Every structure is written in C-alpha cells, then in structure tokens.
Amino acid sequence: MSDYIGIFEVMKILNIKTRTTIYRWMSSGKFIAPYIDKHGYFLWNKKNVEAWKQEQLQKGIVL
C-alpha cells in the first residue's frame, strides 16, 4: 500500500491548510473518494491525487 497516502500528505500536495476543505470537497463530490482501510483511515492513491490536481489546474481552478 505504499502508493497510498493519508490526509496530511494530500494536504501537502494540494497546499491545503485544513482537513475540513478536503472533507467538504468529498461531500460535494468535487474530490476523489478515498479508500478506507480496516482501521477507518482515509487513504488516497498518490497518483490519483496528483492527476486530480493537474486536472484542476488545467481547468483554471487555483488550489
């Protein structure tokens, strides 16, 4: 599972200061859904997060 990252790494990649932003994006369908492991931790595939970020930048959305 080394390709998966937690919320703090996602925050670094997207340059986001709070987890609330990610949760809000997820609930509104704007951000990719996480994988939830057996302990209840939210994990994302790092390549998918980076690809999502590039898509947003190409759309002109500043993160």
Order of alpha helices (4+ residues) and beta strands (2+ residues): beta-alpha-alpha-beta-beta-alpha
